[in-house]
Amino acid sequence: MKEPNPDIILMYEAARRYEEENDLYNAIKLYKRIIREGVSWADPYLRLGHIYKYRQEWKPALHYNKKAIALSVKEREAWWNVGIAATALNKRRLAQSIWTKFGLSPNDYKGVVSIRRRFNNGFEIMWAKRICPARAAIKNIPHPGSGRKYNDIILLDQHIQGHHRAGYHRLPIYDELGIYKTSNYSTFSCLLHDATKEDIMDLHKLCLSAGLGFEVWANASRAYTPSTITEQPEYYVFDLPSQAELLVAIAAKLKKHALEALNNWKLISLKTYSEFQSY
């Protein structure tokens, strides 16, 4: 690959500064200008592929990452990004060929992971069951404002952004890259009154046996502030709280299924619930 001339390098450095300042309009314009100059250089293609991936614009993400690979076959991240974009576009043969290049079999990358979903100038840490290197099914009940639901299948990035601790488990956290398939579950919530830990576990078991999702929304994660800027953050789940009123969530395909589980729980626990709400 021929080394680009100094003017092209200066243009590239300016584009990188725009990108770091989140001025993606001017960054993209400069990267594309470099490409129009006919320079056989992978870097501007890599940067465009990176930008379009995080913008969830999958056709240009696939195009520019493939171009980067054509110019520099050793670009590992570009190969993986092709796999993500191909998955998002339902190009299954292409995606599988990429995962094969990484030595991944169909049973690899199917564990439990945590997902960071950004929304409303904040974020939520969710946990999910991985389906393949680029997809996972959400297995907790996200906050309604997040735009996600129980059993949604989402796309995920390959970079670990921290870790999520729950009991003896320490799960890697990946950023979400958009929805792949929306689930047919809806979200419901209510307040449990004077529920003990055993009562909560009974409701959880009832939901589980009925194929419903369940979560104690009062049992939120909190952020650990890194001691250095290079340290990855960790998020913690605490034990079930004991309080007079406890906010819980149920994921069900129909409202009557959620109410059936709650009413069965009332008979078993001799406790009550109120403020049932649909989202």
C-alpha distance (Angstrom), angle and dihedral (degrees) to the residues before:
residue distance angle dihedral
M1 . . .
K2 3.80 . .
E3 3.82 115.8 .
P4 3.86 110.6 -111.8
N5 3.79 117.3 -116.1
P6 3.85 121.4 -102.2
D7 3.82 93.7 -100.0
I8 3.80 90.9 55.8
I9 3.81 91.3 47.6
L10 3.82 90.7 51.4
M11 3.80 89.6 49.8
Y12 3.80 90.4 49.5
E13 3.81 92.2 49.9
A14 3.81 89.6 51.1
A15 3.81 89.9 51.0
R16 3.80 90.1 50.8
R17 3.81 90.5 52.8
Y18 3.81 90.3 50.9
E19 3.80 89.1 50.2
E20 3.82 92.9 49.8
E21 3.81 89.0 50.7
N22 3.84 88.8 50.6
D23 3.80 91.4 -115.9
L24 3.79 91.2 138.1
Y25 3.80 95.1 164.2
N26 3.82 93.0 65.0
A27 3.81 92.7 36.1
I28 3.81 91.9 56.0
K29 3.81 91.4 44.4
L30 3.81 92.1 54.6
Y31 3.82 95.0 43.6
K32 3.81 90.0 51.8
R33 3.79 90.6 47.0
I34 3.82 89.5 54.9
I35 3.81 89.4 50.7
R36 3.83 91.2 50.2
E37 3.80 88.1 57.1
G38 3.79 86.4 69.3
V39 3.80 95.7 -119.7
S40 3.83 113.2 163.5
W41 3.79 93.4 -139.8
A42 3.82 124.8 129.9
D43 3.82 98.6 -153.5
P44 3.84 100.3 80.2
Y45 3.82 89.5 46.6
L46 3.81 89.7 50.2
R47 3.79 92.1 51.4
L48 3.82 92.8 48.2
G49 3.80 90.2 48.0
H50 3.81 88.9 50.9
I51 3.82 93.9 48.9
Y52 3.80 94.8 47.0
K53 3.82 91.5 47.5
Y54 3.80 91.9 57.5
R55 3.80 90.3 43.5
Q56 3.83 86.4 53.9
E57 3.80 91.0 -127.0
W58 3.77 95.4 143.2
K59 3.81 103.5 -177.7
P60 3.82 95.2 57.5
A61 3.83 89.7 37.7
L62 3.80 89.6 57.4
H63 3.82 92.7 43.4
Y64 3.80 97.4 51.2
N65 3.80 96.0 41.3
K66 3.81 90.3 51.3
K67 3.81 89.4 49.7
A68 3.81 90.1 50.9
I69 3.81 90.7 52.4
A70 3.80 91.3 49.0
L71 3.82 88.7 57.6
S72 3.82 97.2 38.4
V73 3.79 114.9 19.2
K74 3.82 93.4 -172.0
E75 3.81 94.4 66.2
R76 3.83 97.9 119.9
E77 3.80 95.3 -177.8
A78 3.80 92.2 51.4
W79 3.82 90.0 52.8
W80 3.81 90.8 52.0
N81 3.81 91.6 46.0
V82 3.80 89.1 53.7
G83 3.81 87.0 54.9
I84 3.82 91.9 51.7
A85 3.82 93.8 46.1
A86 3.81 92.1 45.9
T87 3.82 89.4 51.1
A88 3.82 91.4 49.7
L89 3.83 90.0 50.3
N90 3.83 92.9 46.2
K91 3.80 92.1 -115.8
R92 3.79 90.4 146.0
R93 3.80 98.9 169.9
L94 3.78 91.7 52.6
A95 3.81 91.9 46.2
Q96 3.80 92.4 49.2
S97 3.80 91.2 48.8
I98 3.81 88.7 55.1
W99 3.81 94.0 49.6
T100 3.81 88.8 48.0
K101 3.81 89.3 55.3
F102 3.81 87.3 57.1
G103 3.79 89.8 51.5
L104 3.81 93.9 -111.2
S105 3.80 120.1 151.2
P106 3.84 124.2 -154.4
N107 3.84 89.9 -96.8
D108 3.80 95.5 52.2
Y109 3.81 122.8 99.2
K110 3.80 93.9 25.0
G111 3.80 100.8 121.4
V112 3.80 130.6 107.5
V113 3.82 117.2 -78.1
S114 3.79 138.1 170.8
I115 3.79 122.1 -114.8
R116 3.80 127.6 -153.7
R117 3.79 111.9 -144.9
R118 3.82 116.1 -169.6
F119 3.82 119.2 -150.8
N120 3.82 139.9 144.4
N121 3.83 92.5 12.2
G122 3.79 89.4 -56.6
F123 3.77 139.7 68.5
E124 3.79 144.1 -131.1
I125 3.79 128.4 -143.3
M126 3.81 110.0 -135.2
W127 3.78 130.0 177.4
A128 3.78 123.5 -131.3
K129 3.79 143.6 176.7
R130 3.79 111.4 -117.5
I131 3.81 116.8 -126.2
C132 3.79 98.5 -178.8
P133 3.83 135.9 -20.1
A134 3.82 91.3 -73.2
R135 3.84 104.9 31.9
A136 3.80 137.7 59.1
A137 3.82 136.5 173.0
I138 3.82 116.0 -128.1
K139 3.81 110.2 -120.5
N140 3.78 102.8 -178.7
I141 3.81 126.4 61.2
P142 3.81 109.6 -99.4
H143 3.79 123.6 -147.1
P144 3.85 108.8 -85.7
G145 3.80 90.5 -121.8
S146 3.79 90.9 61.8
G147 3.80 92.8 72.4
R148 3.82 90.5 -127.9
K149 3.82 132.3 108.9
Y150 3.77 139.6 -164.1
N151 3.83 111.1 -72.3
D152 3.83 95.4 13.3
I153 3.78 108.9 148.1
I154 3.78 110.4 -131.6
L155 3.79 137.0 -176.3
L156 3.78 117.1 -117.6
D157 3.78 137.3 -160.2
Q158 3.81 123.4 -119.9
H159 3.82 98.5 -127.6
I160 3.82 119.3 95.9
Q161 3.82 109.1 -129.6
G162 3.80 98.9 -174.6
H163 3.79 138.3 -55.0
H164 3.79 136.8 -80.0
R165 3.81 119.1 -144.0
A166 3.79 122.4 -156.0
G167 3.79 115.5 163.9
Y168 3.78 108.0 -52.1
H169 3.80 92.9 -16.0
R170 3.81 124.2 99.2
L171 3.79 110.6 -173.2
P172 3.82 127.3 -171.3
I173 3.81 115.8 -117.7
Y174 3.81 121.2 -134.6
D175 3.79 129.1 -175.9
E176 3.78 117.1 -110.9
L177 3.81 116.5 -118.3
G178 3.79 100.0 -164.2
I179 3.77 140.2 -73.2
Y180 3.81 121.4 -48.4
K181 3.82 99.3 177.2
T182 3.81 129.2 -0.4
S183 3.80 116.7 -132.5
N184 3.81 125.4 -129.7
Y185 3.82 93.1 -126.8
S186 3.80 123.5 110.4
T187 3.79 127.4 -152.7
F188 3.83 124.9 -117.6
S189 3.79 132.0 174.3
C190 3.80 139.6 -172.2
L191 3.79 143.0 165.3
L192 3.80 118.5 -101.8
H193 3.81 114.0 -149.8
D194 3.81 121.7 -137.5
A195 3.80 91.5 -19.4
T196 3.79 116.7 171.2
K197 3.80 123.4 -148.7
E198 3.81 88.0 -99.0
D199 3.82 90.6 52.7
I200 3.79 90.5 51.4
M201 3.80 91.6 49.7
D202 3.83 89.9 49.7
L203 3.80 90.6 55.1
H204 3.79 90.0 46.6
K205 3.82 90.3 53.1
L206 3.81 92.0 48.4
C207 3.80 90.6 52.0
L208 3.78 91.9 46.1
S209 3.81 93.4 51.6
A210 3.83 90.0 48.8
G211 3.81 93.4 50.2
L212 3.80 93.1 -109.9
G213 3.77 130.1 136.0
F214 3.80 119.6 -119.5
E215 3.80 134.8 -171.4
V216 3.79 139.1 163.3
W217 3.79 101.6 -128.0
A218 3.80 90.9 -167.0
N219 3.82 87.1 64.2
A220 3.80 95.1 78.1
S221 3.79 130.1 168.2
R222 3.77 121.1 -116.1
A223 3.76 131.1 -155.4
Y224 3.77 124.9 -109.1
T225 3.81 110.0 -144.0
P226 3.83 109.9 -129.2
S227 3.79 115.9 -120.8
T228 3.81 90.1 -141.7
I229 3.77 132.3 28.8
T230 3.81 91.4 -117.0
E231 3.81 95.7 52.7
Q232 3.79 116.8 100.3
P233 3.83 114.5 -124.2
E234 3.79 123.9 -116.4
Y235 3.81 127.1 -147.4
Y236 3.79 125.1 -155.0
V237 3.81 136.2 -149.7
F238 3.79 114.2 -151.7
D239 3.80 130.2 -148.5
L240 3.78 119.2 -83.1
P241 3.81 108.2 -73.1
S242 3.81 122.8 -124.7
Q243 3.81 111.6 -136.8
A244 3.78 139.5 136.1
E245 3.80 93.8 -108.1
L246 3.77 121.4 30.0
L247 3.81 124.7 -171.1
V248 3.81 112.4 -137.7
A249 3.80 134.2 172.8
I250 3.81 131.6 -144.6
A251 3.80 126.5 -165.8
A252 3.81 114.7 -150.6
K253 3.78 137.6 156.3
L254 3.81 90.6 -129.9
K255 3.80 132.3 27.9
K256 3.81 91.7 -126.9
H257 3.82 90.7 59.7
A258 3.81 91.7 57.0
L259 3.83 91.7 46.4
E260 3.80 91.2 48.2
A261 3.81 91.3 55.1
L262 3.83 91.5 47.9
N263 3.80 93.8 47.6
N264 3.81 91.4 48.8
W265 3.79 87.5 50.2
K266 3.84 90.0 53.3
L267 3.81 90.3 55.6
I268 3.80 92.5 48.8
S269 3.81 99.8 41.2
L270 3.81 100.1 30.9
K271 3.82 85.6 -136.8
T272 3.79 128.4 120.9
Y273 3.79 139.4 -131.3
S274 3.81 133.8 -156.4
E275 3.81 144.2 -179.9
F276 3.79 94.3 46.7
Q277 3.80 106.9 -170.0
S278 3.81 136.9 -175.0
Y279 3.80 124.4 -149.8
